[in-house]
């Protein structure tokens, strides 16, 4: 290949990069995204369950990267630390792609080394949110007991359907 050909190829690539029009045989994959409106729907369903059961709590919804979309702190939430725990549970569920309670079970069972996963909340109450077979986000709940956390989170996930 001559120098002129190399320069022409580099120029074509640079032009495509600057305009975003590089042609390729492969198409980029698409995936569903959890919108703010959908996150509100999840949080509203979770909050309705918490209110009906008399379990005031903190509810957090994150995107698939574990980044926050919203946080709801109900009046008289039982655990003040919930404002940190709920987003942590949601982030953990989103990034591990499984319920946060699975990690709690691992620590208490045959995988205590899971406790070394720094920066995650390895407690029940975080559930992934799935759309079209893909994880699009997660919900985290901090109420008064682990069972209530999971029930409220399950109601939130069900509220999206």
C-alpha positions as CSV (number, residue, x, y, z in Angstrom):
1,X,0.0,0.0,0.0
2,X,1.4,3.4,-1.0
3,X,1.7,6.4,1.2
4,X,-1.1,8.1,-0.8
5,X,-3.4,5.2,-0.1
6,X,-2.6,5.2,3.6
7,X,-3.3,9.0,3.8
8,X,-6.6,8.5,2.0
9,X,-7.7,5.8,4.4
10,X,-6.7,7.9,7.4
11,X,-8.5,10.9,6.0
12,X,-11.7,8.8,5.4
13,X,-11.6,7.4,8.9
14,X,-11.1,10.9,10.4
15,X,-13.9,12.3,8.4
16,X,-16.2,9.4,9.4
17,X,-15.3,9.9,13.1
18,X,-16.0,13.6,13.1
19,X,-19.3,13.2,11.4
20,X,-20.3,9.9,13.0
21,X,-20.9,8.3,9.6
22,X,-18.4,5.5,9.5
23,X,-20.0,2.8,7.4
24,X,-19.7,-0.7,8.7
25,X,-21.2,-4.1,7.9
26,X,-22.0,-4.6,11.6
27,X,-24.8,-2.7,13.2
28,X,-24.6,-1.6,16.8
29,X,-26.9,-3.5,19.2
30,X,-29.9,-1.8,20.7
31,X,-31.3,-2.4,24.2
32,X,-34.2,-1.1,26.1
33,X,-33.6,1.7,28.5
34,X,-35.4,2.5,31.8
35,X,-36.8,6.0,31.4
36,X,-37.6,8.4,34.2
37,X,-41.3,7.8,33.5
38,X,-40.8,4.1,33.9
39,X,-38.7,4.6,37.0
40,X,-41.5,6.7,38.5
41,X,-44.0,3.9,37.7
42,X,-41.8,1.4,39.5
43,X,-41.3,3.7,42.5
44,X,-45.1,4.5,42.7
45,X,-46.0,0.8,42.7
46,X,-43.5,0.1,45.5
47,X,-44.7,3.1,47.5
48,X,-48.3,2.0,47.2
49,X,-47.4,-1.5,48.6
50,X,-45.4,0.1,51.4
51,X,-48.3,2.5,52.3
52,X,-50.9,-0.3,52.2
53,X,-48.8,-2.5,54.4
54,X,-47.8,0.3,56.8
55,X,-44.1,-0.1,56.1
56,X,-42.7,3.5,55.5
57,X,-39.4,3.1,53.7
58,X,-36.8,4.5,51.3
59,X,-37.1,3.5,47.6
60,X,-34.4,4.0,45.0
61,X,-34.5,3.2,41.3
62,X,-31.3,3.1,39.2
63,X,-30.4,2.5,35.5
64,X,-28.6,-0.6,34.2
65,X,-25.2,1.1,35.1
66,X,-26.4,1.5,38.7
67,X,-26.7,5.3,38.3
68,X,-29.6,6.9,40.2
69,X,-32.8,7.9,38.5
70,X,-34.8,8.7,41.6
71,X,-35.1,8.3,45.3
72,X,-38.3,8.4,47.4
73,X,-38.0,8.8,51.2
74,X,-41.5,8.2,52.7
75,X,-42.5,10.1,55.8
76,X,-41.5,8.2,58.9
77,X,-39.2,5.9,57.0
78,X,-38.1,3.3,59.6
79,X,-34.4,3.3,59.0
80,X,-32.8,6.7,58.5
81,X,-29.7,5.0,56.9
82,X,-32.1,3.9,54.2
83,X,-31.2,7.0,52.2
84,X,-27.9,5.3,51.7
85,X,-28.9,1.7,51.8
86,X,-31.7,1.7,49.2
87,X,-29.6,3.2,46.4
88,X,-26.7,0.9,47.4
89,X,-29.0,-2.2,47.2
90,X,-30.3,-1.0,43.8
91,X,-26.8,-0.3,42.4
92,X,-25.7,-3.8,43.7
93,X,-28.6,-5.5,42.0
94,X,-28.0,-3.6,38.7
95,X,-24.3,-4.3,38.5
96,X,-24.3,-7.9,39.8
97,X,-27.4,-8.5,37.6
98,X,-29.1,-10.4,40.4
99,X,-31.0,-9.7,43.6
100,X,-28.9,-8.3,46.3
101,X,-30.2,-11.0,48.6
102,X,-28.3,-13.6,46.6
103,X,-25.1,-12.0,47.8
104,X,-26.3,-11.9,51.4
105,X,-27.0,-15.6,51.1
106,X,-23.5,-16.2,49.7
107,X,-21.9,-14.4,52.6
108,X,-23.9,-16.3,55.1
109,X,-23.4,-19.6,53.3
110,X,-20.7,-21.1,51.2
111,X,-19.1,-17.9,49.8
112,X,-18.1,-15.6,52.7
113,X,-15.4,-14.1,50.4
114,X,-18.3,-12.2,48.7
115,X,-18.1,-9.8,51.7
116,X,-14.9,-8.4,50.1
117,X,-17.0,-6.8,47.3
118,X,-16.3,-3.2,48.5
119,X,-18.8,-0.5,47.7
120,X,-21.8,-2.8,47.4
121,X,-24.7,-3.4,49.8
122,X,-24.9,-7.1,50.2
123,X,-28.4,-7.1,51.9
124,X,-31.9,-8.1,50.8
125,X,-34.0,-5.5,49.1
126,X,-32.4,-4.9,45.7
127,X,-34.0,-6.4,42.6
128,X,-33.1,-6.1,38.9
129,X,-35.7,-4.6,36.6
130,X,-36.0,-6.6,33.3
131,X,-37.5,-5.5,30.0
132,X,-37.4,-7.5,26.8
133,X,-35.2,-10.0,28.6
134,X,-32.5,-7.5,29.5
135,X,-31.7,-5.8,32.8
136,X,-32.6,-2.1,32.4
137,X,-32.1,-1.1,36.0
138,X,-32.9,-2.0,39.5
139,X,-34.9,-1.0,42.6
140,X,-33.6,-0.9,46.1
141,X,-35.7,-0.7,49.2
142,X,-34.9,-0.1,52.9
143,X,-37.9,-0.5,55.2
144,X,-37.9,-2.3,58.6
145,X,-37.1,-5.9,57.8
146,X,-35.4,-7.7,54.9
147,X,-38.7,-9.5,54.0
148,X,-40.6,-6.3,53.8
149,X,-37.8,-4.7,51.7
150,X,-38.1,-7.6,49.2
151,X,-41.9,-7.5,49.1
152,X,-41.9,-3.8,48.4
153,X,-39.2,-4.1,45.8
154,X,-41.2,-7.0,44.1
155,X,-44.2,-4.8,44.0
156,X,-42.2,-2.1,42.3
157,X,-40.8,-4.4,39.7
158,X,-44.4,-5.8,39.1
159,X,-45.6,-2.3,38.6
160,X,-43.7,-1.9,35.4
161,X,-45.5,-4.7,33.6
